Every structure is written in C-alpha cells, then in structure tokens.
Amino acid sequence: MKTTGWIGLGISPAGGMPGADIALAWVDQTGTAYIQDRYACSYSRPIMDKNEVNWIVLQGREVNGWTAIQFKRMFDTCDSMDVPITFGTNKLIFAYGLVDPDLSQPNNDITYHENRRGSRTLPLRSYSNPPSASEFAAFDSVEFRLDNYAVPSQETTYYCKLFAAPTNLITKRQAIAYEILIDPANLDIVHHLLLYECDSTTDFHDTILPEGLCDKIDTQVGMCIANIALGWAVGGNFIVEYPKEAGYPLGANFSVAYYMIQVHYNNPQGISNRVDSSGVRFFLGNTLRHHSAESRTVQRRLILSYGSDSSLYRNL
C-alpha cells in the first residue's frame, strides 16, 4: 500500500463496516511490524477484539513510501468478534491512514481514513486450482462478446446483446471448457456476466440482432431470459472446465439458435470514457463426450412471461 501509516483489512458479513473483523497493521520507524485485532460495531472507529487476538503478523516492510505486511488468521476462529473465512467469495473492506497509531495514547487511537477506503469481493479459499487458458490453446473456439460498448457513467447499467449460434459448425460439437473475457481495465466496474439460451422457437433476422440497455429491449428479448447457460460474477473463476464425461453442445442438431449476453456494470464512482468488450469464449473438443452438459435455472421467477418488466433482470 502506498502509505507510511496504518493499513486496515476487514472481513465483512455484508460488505460494510458493521460486524466486520478487522486487522489493523503498520510498520514503525525501527522496522518493527505491529498488528491489532479489531471489531467494527458500526460506522465508527473499530474497537479492540475483547476475546482474543487472532490476526498474527508474520513480517512487514516499509520502503520508499510503501508498506507491505504479511499476516495470517485461522479460517474459523470460533470468536464472536470474528467473521469466518468461507469457501466461495468473501466480502473484504480496506482503508489506510497516513501516520502510524500512537501506542502511548489511550486505545491506541488511529487517524481517520477519510476517502482512503474501499471494498472487494474475492475468493480467499479456492476449491481447486483453476485451469489455464494455455491448456486449451490448440482447440477450436467460439466467442460471444460485446463490441467496444461505451459504458455509461451512471451507477448501474444492464446491457444486453444477442448472438446467432455459430453457422460454421456443420456437425455437432461440444465445448469442453469456457473462458470469461473481462477487459482487465474494467474489472472494477463489471459486476457480473450471464449468457442466456434463447427459447428454441425464437426467430430473429440474423443481420439485425437486438442489443442495448436490457430494459429498453425487453419486449424483443423476452424469450431469451428463461435459461442461463453460464454465469460469472466478481470473485468467480475466469476459466471453467466441464466434467470429463460431458460437454456443452454447440452447432448442428442443437435446438438453441440464439444466445444473449447480459453484463451488469456497477459504477458507483461515475467513471466515464470506459469501453468494454467483455464476453465468453468456448473451447470445442475434437470428439463428442458421452453426455451433454446443460444448466437449468431454478428460482422464484423461473417462468417468465414475454415482455416482462426490467426488474426480472435484477432478480437473476
């Protein structure tokens, strides 16, 4: 972190300060690293953990105005003032100050972070090591992705774009893996991406496929939002491999003729001048597997009527 003061990292139950388990660490002028175990009761200065210290500092350095600190904590401490580190995604908050805490002061008060704060949703415990794109470089591929979409500066945007199934696949093929394509420069604003299968009865003019803000084209794409082929959200793996026994069908003899990508942009900072081409790439196997992979959407709004209002996009 670019500071010579304190650094705070918290595990939050809901993405904000209340209830967060916070490690507050710094390196003093002698090069000694310190860490404190704190708990946020509300949107105020976090208090010291009254039960036990579960954040353990391993080492720390302060060089040329940068501070780096390595520390550890058990996944589940059974401490009422801690938050378990779970499988899947975890909500993290962070902040930093410009000066070290003064240990001579009561409660070792820390300076206010002002706007030097943020949050992230990340997987801290991985189920397994995800595959690499290089493993599939020799395979044929099919892409569905946006084309330099100018992302609005408003906080929330849902953008939808339709695609025709690939016509160059004259025989049935199966995808053995897929890669989520998120522009690296836009990782801070792309919240999630979904690929829908349009109903098999849907028919469009392939040269004029709908695209635009989802709630503006909902009457045109109402038959394309019932089943999700795949999805990605913040913290998810970018490359997913299907089970060895199955592949996702594409091409000839597959009933899905159209697909729709929906990208949710979360832009609370009102960032402008961003252009995005996010999407998905399928890697096609050379032989058919015994089973066809598919997904089924199970939720409260499983049955969706044609031309439903845009709120349905936000419930998926």
C-alpha positions in Angstrom: 0.0 0.0 0.0 1.3 3.5 -0.9 1.5 4.8 2.7 3.8 5.0 5.7 0.9 4.9 8.1 -1.5 2.1 9.1 -3.3 -0.3 6.9 -6.7 -1.9 7.7 -8.2 -5.1 6.1 -11.5 -6.4 7.3 -13.7 -9.4 6.6 -17.3 -8.2 6.5 -20.5 -10.1 6.8 -22.4 -7.8 4.4 -19.8 -5.6 2.7 -19.8 -2.7 5.1 -18.2 -1.8 8.4 -20.8 -3.1 10.9 -19.8 -6.5 12.2 -16.5 -6.6 10.3 -13.5 -8.4 11.7 -10.6 -6.0 11.0 -6.8 -6.4 11.1 -5.0 -3.1 11.6 -1.3 -3.2 10.9 1.7 -0.9 10.5 5.5 -0.8 10.5 7.2 1.7 12.8 10.4 3.7 12.2 12.5 0.9 13.6 11.1 -1.6 11.0 9.0 -3.4 13.6 5.7 -4.7 12.3 2.6 -4.5 14.5 -0.9 -5.8 14.1 -4.2 -5.3 16.1 -7.3 -7.4 16.1 -10.3 -5.1 15.9 -14.1 -5.3 15.5 -16.4 -2.7 13.9 -19.6 -2.3 15.9 -20.9 0.4 13.5 -19.7 3.0 11.1 -17.2 4.3 13.6 -13.6 3.6 14.9 -13.3 -0.2 15.3 -12.7 -1.4 18.9 -10.2 -3.9 20.1 -11.3 -7.5 20.0 -12.2 -8.3 23.6 -11.9 -12.0 23.3 -8.6 -12.9 21.7 -6.1 -11.8 19.1 -6.5 -14.0 16.0 -4.6 -11.9 13.4 -0.9 -12.8 13.6 1.7 -10.7 11.9 4.5 -12.6 10.1 6.6 -9.8 8.7 6.4 -6.3 7.4 8.5 -3.7 5.5 8.3 0.0 4.7 10.3 1.1 1.7 10.2 4.3 -0.3 6.8 5.3 1.0 5.2 1.9 0.5 4.2 -0.5 3.3 3.8 -4.3 2.9 2.7 -6.5 5.7 2.2 -10.3 5.7 -0.1 -11.8 8.3 -2.3 -14.8 8.9 -5.6 -15.9 10.6 -7.5 -19.1 11.0 -10.4 -19.7 8.7 -12.8 -20.1 11.6 -11.7 -18.8 15.0 -15.0 -19.5 16.9 -14.7 -15.9 18.1 -17.9 -13.9 18.3 -16.0 -10.8 17.2 -14.5 -12.5 14.1 -16.0 -13.4 10.7 -15.3 -16.9 9.3 -13.4 -17.1 6.0 -15.6 -19.3 3.9 -15.4 -21.1 0.6 -16.7 -19.1 -2.3 -16.5 -15.3 -2.2 -15.8 -13.2 0.9 -16.6 -9.6 1.3 -13.5 -7.5 2.2 -13.2 -3.9 3.2 -10.0 -1.9 3.4 -8.7 1.5 4.5 -5.4 3.2 5.3 -4.1 6.2 7.2 -1.1 8.4 6.6 0.5 8.0 10.1 1.1 5.2 12.5 -1.0 4.7 15.6 0.4 6.3 18.7 0.8 3.4 21.2 1.3 6.0 24.0 -2.3 7.2 23.6 -5.4 5.6 25.2 -6.9 2.9 23.0 -4.1 3.4 20.5 -6.3 5.7 18.5 -5.9 5.7 14.8 -6.3 8.6 12.5 -9.5 8.8 10.3 -9.0 7.3 6.8 -11.2 9.9 5.1 -11.8 8.7 1.5 -8.9 6.2 1.6 -11.1 3.2 1.7 -12.8 0.6 -0.5 -14.2 -2.9 -0.7 -13.8 -6.0 -2.8 -15.4 -9.4 -3.1 -12.8 -12.1 -3.5 -12.4 -15.9 -3.1 -10.0 -16.4 -0.2 -10.3 -20.2 -0.2 -10.2 -21.8 -3.6 -11.9 -25.1 -4.2 -9.1 -26.1 -6.6 -6.5 -24.6 -8.9 -8.5 -23.4 -11.9 -7.2 -24.5 -15.3 -5.2 -22.2 -17.5 -6.2 -20.9 -20.9 -3.0 -22.2 -22.3 -4.3 -25.8 -21.8 -6.9 -25.2 -24.5 -5.0 -23.0 -26.9 -4.9 -25.8 -29.5 -8.7 -26.3 -29.6 -11.2 -24.6 -31.9 -13.1 -21.8 -30.1 -16.3 -19.8 -30.4 -16.8 -16.3 -28.9 -19.8 -14.3 -27.8 -18.7 -10.8 -26.7 -19.6 -7.1 -26.7 -18.1 -4.9 -29.3 -16.5 -1.8 -27.7 -19.5 -0.8 -25.7 -19.2 2.7 -24.2 -20.1 2.2 -20.6 -22.3 5.0 -19.2 -21.1 6.9 -16.1 -24.3 6.1 -14.2 -24.1 3.8 -11.2 -26.0 0.8 -12.6 -26.2 -0.4 -16.2 -27.5 -3.7 -17.6 -26.5 -4.2 -21.2 -27.8 -7.0 -23.4 -26.6 -8.2 -26.8 -28.0 -11.1 -28.9 -25.9 -13.5 -31.0 -26.7 -16.2 -33.5 -25.4 -19.7 -32.9 -22.2 -20.3 -35.0 -23.0 -21.3 -38.5 -19.6 -22.7 -39.3 -20.2 -25.8 -37.1 -21.8 -28.1 -39.6 -21.6 -31.0 -37.2 -22.4 -31.2 -33.5 -19.6 -30.1 -31.3 -19.2 -29.9 -27.6 -17.4 -27.3 -25.5 -15.1 -28.8 -23.0 -14.4 -25.5 -21.2 -15.1 -21.8 -21.4 -13.2 -18.6 -20.6 -14.9 -15.5 -19.2 -13.4 -12.5 -21.1 -13.4 -9.4 -19.0 -11.3 -6.4 -20.1 -8.6 -6.1 -17.4 -9.1 -2.3 -17.3 -12.8 -2.8 -16.5 -12.6 -5.4 -13.7 -13.5 -2.6 -11.2 -16.9 -1.9 -12.9 -18.0 -5.3 -14.4 -20.2 -6.9 -11.6 -21.5 -10.0 -13.4 -21.9 -11.5 -16.8 -24.6 -14.0 -17.9 -25.1 -16.0 -21.1 -28.7 -16.9 -21.8 -30.1 -19.5 -24.2 -33.0 -18.2 -26.2 -36.1 -20.4 -26.5 -35.8 -22.8 -29.4 -38.9 -21.2 -31.0 -37.3 -17.8 -31.1 -36.5 -16.4 -34.6 -34.6 -13.2 -35.5 -33.2 -11.5 -38.5 -29.5 -12.5 -38.1 -28.3 -9.3 -39.7 -30.2 -7.1 -37.2 -29.9 -8.8 -33.8 -31.2 -6.7 -30.9 -28.7 -5.1 -28.5 -29.0 -2.2 -26.0 -29.9 -1.4 -22.4 -31.8 -4.5 -21.2 -34.9 -2.7 -20.0 -35.1 -0.9 -23.4 -35.2 -4.1 -25.5 -37.0 -6.4 -23.1 -40.0 -6.8 -25.4 -37.7 -8.0 -28.1 -35.7 -10.5 -26.0 -38.4 -11.8 -23.7 -37.9 -15.3 -24.9 -34.2 -15.2 -24.2 -34.2 -14.9 -20.4 -35.6 -18.2 -19.2 -32.4 -20.3 -19.1 -28.9 -19.3 -18.2 -26.2 -21.3 -20.0 -23.4 -19.9 -17.7 -22.6 -17.0 -15.5 -19.7 -15.2 -13.9 -19.7 -12.7 -11.0 -17.0 -10.8 -9.1 -14.7 -13.4 -7.4 -15.5 -16.2 -9.8 -13.0 -18.3 -11.8 -12.4 -17.0 -15.3 -11.8 -20.4 -16.8 -14.2 -23.3 -16.1 -13.7 -26.9 -17.4 -16.7 -29.1 -17.9 -16.6 -32.6 -16.3 -14.6 -35.2 -18.4 -17.8 -37.1 -19.1 -19.7 -34.1 -20.6 -19.5 -31.2 -22.9 -21.7 -28.2 -23.7 -23.4 -28.7 -27.1 -23.0 -26.2 -29.9 -23.7 -26.2 -33.6 -25.7 -28.6 -35.7 -28.6 -30.5 -34.2 -28.7 -28.3 -31.1 -32.0 -26.6 -30.5 -30.6 -23.3 -29.3 -30.2 -20.9 -32.3 -29.7 -17.7 -30.4 -27.9 -16.6 -27.3 -27.9 -13.4 -25.3 -25.2 -11.9 -23.1 -26.1 -9.6 -20.2 -23.4 -7.6 -18.5 -24.1 -5.7 -15.3 -21.9 -2.7 -14.8 -21.6 -1.3 -11.2 -20.1 2.2 -11.5 -20.7 4.0 -8.2 -17.8 6.4 -8.8 -19.4 7.6 -12.1 -16.3 6.7 -14.2 -16.6 7.8 -17.8 -14.8 7.1 -21.0 -14.7 3.3 -20.5 -15.1 1.0 -23.5 -15.9 -2.7 -22.8 -15.8 -5.9 -24.9 -16.5 -8.5 -22.2 -17.9 -11.9 -23.2 -17.3 -15.6 -23.2 -15.1 -18.0 -25.3 -16.0 -21.7 -25.6 -13.2 -24.2 -26.3 -14.5 -27.0 -28.5 -13.4 -30.6 -28.1 -12.4 -32.8 -31.1 -14.6 -35.8 -30.1 -18.0 -36.0 -28.6 -18.3 -36.9 -25.0 -20.9 -39.4 -23.7 -23.1 -36.7 -22.0 -24.3 -33.2 -22.9 -23.8 -30.6 -20.2 -26.6 -28.1 -19.6 -27.9 -25.9 -16.8 -31.4 -25.2 -15.5 -32.5 -22.0 -13.9 -34.2 -22.7 -10.6 -35.6 -19.7 -8.8 -38.7 -17.9 -7.6 -39.2 -16.4 -11.1 -38.5 -19.5 -13.2 -41.4 -18.9 -15.5 -41.1 -15.5 -17.2 -43.8 -14.0 -19.4 -43.0 -12.4 -22.7 -42.2 -8.7 -22.3 -41.8 -8.8 -18.5 -40.6 -5.6 -16.9 -36.9 -4.9 -16.4 -37.0 -5.9 -12.7 -36.7 -9.5 -13.8 -33.1 -8.9 -14.9 -32.2 -7.8 -11.4 -33.6 -11.0 -9.8 -31.4 -13.3 -11.7 
